[in-house]
Amino acid sequence: MRCLTLADELTREGYNCWFVCREHKGNLGDLIRSKGYGLSLLPVQDYSESIFENNSQDDYMSWLGASWQEDANQTLNAIKSLNPDWLVVDHYALDAEWEGRLAASVSNILAIDDLANRDHKCTLLLDQNLGRLSSDYDKFIQGKCIRLVGPRYALLRPEFAEYREESLKRRGNPEFNRILISLGGIDRDNVTGKILDALSDSGIPSDTELDVIMGGSAPHLCEIRKQVSDLPFRANVSVNVKDMAERMYLADLSIGAAGGTSWERCCLGLPTLLIILAENQVAGAKALEASGAAVIIENAYQIKSILPSELVELNNPSKLRTMIDAAAKISDGCGVLNVVREMNNISEKI
């Protein structure tokens, strides 16, 4: 999704964008095509565990659907007729070896990273996470590379910047009437259900409204709809929404997962109760908590015991005001403009 955001802005700048993805179950090929972009959809490979041997990225290699060598060769075949000025790579299993294999066929490579745990060979590196330092990549960068680090480069869709001023104005006198709940499109472990269960026993006012967002492919969607109908307060379940900026603007508090959505919430000054769902979310979540923009629950197992008491503390205008101000300082929603500006500057120097 963040690559689609980048592609949209590049298109506005006059670039032609083409996607190379793999045909994993639940892939977004149809969405990419519906937005008018060309797409090369690579087949998922049958592979043995031996391709993971001696690879420092073993935990993420299984996400790739092929060995990195196969992926590089297939990507080369997909782009050979395109003669691209830029290749944007966004995958935790791909590193300097993959980038080096592609480098001769493209003018520039932009690598998007969140982990600072592997080597890169690229022209431009983007890590949009709070708390990340450029120096975190000192031992991972091969050759000359411009590093774009921190939420000021977060790839947010334009509507978040458009809603920012009105959203911050609306929070002038913080209230606690509407809660947005969003744990990502799939929510395989039904964290949404755990949150609703905890909320039902939390003692929040009966006129509180819950806005629950889920993906159409979420395996527990039917269960959540049934659970919502039995809650002691107003709640609505929406699927595959296209107006997330407006929903965040209308919310007084968000209960959600860490990840790219964090910067969307910050842009709109939305206080957040953040639930850590994966190890690679820990650093970013703790940085958000340290900034004052969020309160964290360290894993889904703690929701039942911790969430009700946290809501009591958060239902305080002074506390909400502090979180709103802290969040708004983190991202202004213009990150994609900053990234494309850097890409243009590099292209003009060629």
C-alpha positions in Angstrom: 0.0 0.0 0.0 2.8 2.4 0.7 4.3 1.7 -2.7 0.9 2.5 -4.3 1.0 5.8 -2.4 4.5 6.5 -3.8 3.4 5.5 -7.3 0.4 7.9 -7.2 2.7 10.8 -6.3 5.3 9.8 -8.9 2.5 9.6 -11.5 1.4 13.1 -10.6 5.1 14.2 -11.2 5.0 12.7 -14.7 6.5 9.3 -14.1 5.1 6.0 -15.5 5.0 3.3 -12.8 5.0 -0.4 -13.2 4.7 -3.0 -10.4 6.4 -6.4 -10.0 4.8 -8.6 -7.4 4.4 -12.3 -6.7 1.1 -14.2 -7.0 0.7 -15.0 -3.3 -2.7 -15.8 -2.0 -4.5 -12.5 -1.3 -2.2 -10.5 -3.5 -3.2 -7.0 -4.5 -2.8 -7.4 -8.3 -6.4 -6.5 -9.0 -6.2 -3.3 -6.9 -2.9 -2.3 -8.7 -4.5 -2.8 -12.1 -7.6 -0.9 -11.1 -5.5 2.1 -10.3 -4.2 2.0 -13.9 -0.7 0.6 -13.3 1.1 -2.1 -15.3 1.8 -5.3 -13.3 4.1 -8.2 -13.7 2.7 -10.9 -11.4 5.4 -13.5 -10.8 4.4 -17.2 -10.0 4.8 -18.6 -6.5 7.6 -21.2 -6.7 7.9 -24.7 -5.2 11.0 -24.6 -3.2 12.9 -26.6 -0.6 14.0 -25.4 2.8 17.6 -25.7 1.5 17.3 -22.2 -0.1 17.2 -20.8 3.4 20.5 -22.2 4.5 23.2 -19.7 5.5 20.8 -16.8 4.9 20.6 -14.2 7.6 17.1 -13.3 6.4 15.6 -16.8 7.0 12.6 -15.5 8.9 11.5 -13.4 5.9 12.7 -15.7 3.0 9.6 -17.8 3.3 7.5 -14.7 2.5 9.2 -14.3 -0.8 7.8 -17.4 -2.5 11.2 -18.1 -4.3 14.9 -17.9 -3.6 16.3 -14.4 -3.8 18.3 -15.5 -6.9 15.1 -16.7 -8.7 13.3 -13.5 -7.6 16.1 -11.3 -9.0 16.2 -13.2 -12.3 12.4 -13.1 -12.7 12.4 -9.4 -11.8 15.1 -8.7 -14.4 13.0 -10.4 -17.0 10.0 -8.4 -16.0 11.7 -5.0 -16.3 14.1 -5.6 -19.2 11.8 -3.9 -21.7 11.0 -1.0 -19.4 14.4 0.6 -19.0 13.5 2.1 -15.7 15.0 5.2 -14.1 14.1 3.9 -10.7 13.5 0.5 -9.1 11.8 0.7 -5.7 12.2 -2.5 -3.6 10.1 -3.1 -0.5 10.7 -6.6 1.0 12.3 -7.7 4.2 13.9 -10.8 2.4 15.8 -8.7 -0.2 19.2 -7.1 0.5 22.4 -5.9 -1.2 22.9 -9.1 -3.1 19.5 -8.8 -4.8 20.0 -5.1 -5.3 23.4 -5.7 -6.8 22.0 -8.2 -9.2 19.5 -5.6 -10.5 21.7 -2.5 -10.3 23.1 -2.9 -13.9 19.6 -2.8 -15.4 18.3 0.4 -13.6 19.6 3.9 -13.2 18.8 4.1 -9.4 17.4 1.9 -6.6 15.3 3.1 -3.7 15.2 0.5 -0.9 12.4 0.8 1.7 13.4 -0.7 5.0 12.0 -0.8 8.6 14.4 -3.1 10.3 18.0 -1.9 9.8 19.2 -5.5 9.9 20.7 -6.2 6.4 23.1 -4.8 3.8 21.9 -2.5 1.1 23.3 -1.4 -2.2 21.1 1.4 -3.4 21.0 5.1 -4.3 18.4 6.1 -1.8 17.3 4.4 1.4 14.0 5.1 3.2 13.2 4.1 6.8 10.1 6.1 8.0 10.2 4.9 11.6 10.2 7.0 14.7 13.4 6.5 16.7 15.4 5.4 13.8 18.8 7.1 13.2 20.7 7.4 10.0 23.7 6.0 11.8 21.7 2.8 12.4 22.6 2.0 8.8 26.3 2.8 8.9 27.3 -0.8 8.8 24.7 -1.9 6.3 25.2 0.6 3.4 27.5 -0.2 0.6 28.8 2.8 -1.3 27.3 6.2 -1.6 23.7 6.4 -0.5 21.3 9.1 0.6 19.3 8.1 3.7 15.8 9.4 4.4 15.1 8.5 8.0 12.1 9.2 10.2 8.3 9.9 9.9 8.9 13.1 8.0 9.3 10.7 5.1 6.3 8.5 5.9 4.5 7.5 2.7 0.9 8.7 3.5 -1.8 9.2 1.0 -2.7 12.9 0.3 -6.0 12.8 2.1 -4.3 12.6 5.5 -2.5 16.0 4.9 -5.8 17.4 3.6 -7.6 16.4 6.8 -4.8 17.4 9.2 -5.8 21.1 9.9 -9.4 20.3 10.5 -8.6 17.2 12.5 -6.3 19.1 14.9 -8.8 21.9 15.2 -11.6 19.4 16.1 -9.5 18.2 19.0 -9.3 21.6 20.6 -11.5 20.3 23.5 -10.7 16.6 23.6 -13.6 14.2 24.3 -13.9 10.5 24.4 -17.0 9.6 22.5 -15.9 7.6 19.4 -13.2 4.8 19.3 -11.7 3.6 16.0 -10.6 -0.1 16.1 -8.4 -1.3 13.3 -6.0 -4.3 13.5 -5.2 -4.6 9.8 -7.0 -6.3 7.0 -6.7 -9.9 8.0 -6.3 -10.0 11.8 -5.7 -13.7 11.7 -5.5 -14.1 15.5 -8.8 -12.2 16.0 -7.2 -9.5 18.2 -10.3 -7.4 17.3 -12.5 -9.9 19.1 -10.2 -9.7 22.2 -10.5 -5.9 22.2 -14.3 -6.0 21.9 -14.5 -8.6 24.7 -12.4 -6.3 27.0 -14.4 -3.2 26.0 -17.7 -5.0 26.9 -16.5 -5.2 30.5 -14.6 -1.9 30.7 -17.4 0.3 32.0 -17.1 2.9 29.2 -20.2 5.0 28.8 -23.1 3.4 26.9 -23.2 6.2 24.4 -19.6 5.5 23.3 -19.5 4.6 19.6 -17.2 2.0 18.2 -16.0 2.2 14.5 -14.6 -1.3 13.7 -12.6 -1.6 10.5 -11.8 -5.0 8.9 -10.7 -6.5 5.6 -13.2 -8.5 3.5 -10.9 -11.5 3.7 -10.6 -11.4 7.5 -11.3 -15.0 8.7 -13.2 -13.9 11.8 -15.4 -11.2 10.2 -18.6 -13.1 10.8 -17.7 -13.6 14.4 -17.0 -10.0 14.9 -20.3 -8.9 13.4 -22.1 -11.2 15.8 -20.0 -10.0 18.7 -20.7 -6.3 17.8 -24.5 -6.9 17.8 -24.3 -8.1 21.4 -22.3 -5.2 22.8 -23.9 -2.8 25.3 -23.0 0.3 23.2 -23.2 1.5 19.7 -20.8 -0.3 17.3 -20.5 -0.6 13.5 -18.3 -2.9 11.4 -17.0 -1.6 8.1 -15.1 -3.6 5.5 -12.5 -2.5 3.0 -13.0 1.1 3.7 -11.7 3.8 1.4 -12.2 6.7 3.8 -9.8 6.0 6.6 -8.6 9.6 6.8 -12.1 10.7 7.5 -12.7 8.0 10.0 -9.5 8.9 11.9 -10.6 12.5 11.8 -13.9 11.6 13.4 -12.4 9.3 16.1 -11.4 10.5 19.6 -9.2 7.5 20.3 -7.7 4.7 18.2 -7.1 1.1 19.3 -4.8 -0.4 16.7 -1.7 -2.2 15.6 1.7 -0.7 15.1 3.1 -0.2 11.6 2.5 2.4 8.8 -0.9 3.3 10.1 0.8 4.9 13.1 2.0 7.8 11.0 -1.5 8.3 9.6 -2.9 8.6 13.1 -0.1 11.0 14.1 -0.7 13.2 11.1 -4.3 13.7 12.3 -3.4 14.0 16.0 -5.3 10.9 16.9 -4.4 9.5 20.4 -3.7 5.8 20.2 -3.7 2.7 22.3 -1.2 0.6 20.4 -1.1 -3.2 20.5 2.2 -4.8 19.5 1.5 -7.8 17.2 5.0 -8.7 15.9 8.6 -8.4 17.0 9.5 -6.0 14.2 6.9 -3.5 15.7 8.5 -3.3 19.1 11.0 -0.5 18.5 8.6 1.8 16.7 5.8 1.2 19.2 8.1 2.0 22.1 9.4 5.1 20.4 5.8 6.3 20.0 5.1 5.7 23.6 8.2 7.5 24.6 7.1 10.5 22.5 3.8 10.6 24.4 1.7 10.0 21.2 0.6 6.5 22.2 0.1 4.0 25.1 1.2 0.5 24.3 0.0 -3.0 25.2 2.9 -5.3 24.6 1.0 -8.3 23.3 -2.5 -9.5 22.5 -2.6 -11.7 25.6 -2.6 -8.6 27.9 -5.6 -6.9 26.3 -8.2 -8.4 28.7 -6.3 -7.5 31.8 -4.8 -4.1 30.8 -7.1 -2.4 28.3 -10.0 -1.5 30.7 -7.6 0.3 33.2 -5.8 2.1 30.3 -9.1 3.4 29.0 -9.9 4.9 32.5 -6.6 6.7 32.4 -7.1 7.9 28.8 -10.6 9.2 29.4 -9.1 12.4 30.6 -9.0 15.7 28.6 -5.6 16.6 29.9 -4.1 13.2 29.0 -5.7 13.3 25.5 -4.5 16.8 24.9 -0.9 15.8 25.7 -1.2 12.8 23.3 -2.7 14.9 20.5 0.1 17.5 20.7 2.8 14.8 20.7 1.3 12.9 17.8 0.9 16.0 15.6 4.6 16.8 15.9 5.6 13.4 14.5 4.2 13.6 11.0 2.7 16.4 8.9 1.5 14.0 6.2 3.9 15.4 3.5 6.4 12.5 3.6 5.7 11.2 0.1 6.3 14.7 -1.3 9.7 14.8 0.5 10.6 11.4 -0.9 9.7 12.2 -4.5 11.5 15.5 -4.2 14.7 13.6 -3.4 14.1 11.2 -6.2 13.7 14.1 -8.6 16.9 15.8 -7.4 18.8 12.6 -8.0 17.3 12.1 -11.4 18.2 15.6 -12.5 21.9 15.1 -11.6 22.2 12.1 -13.9 
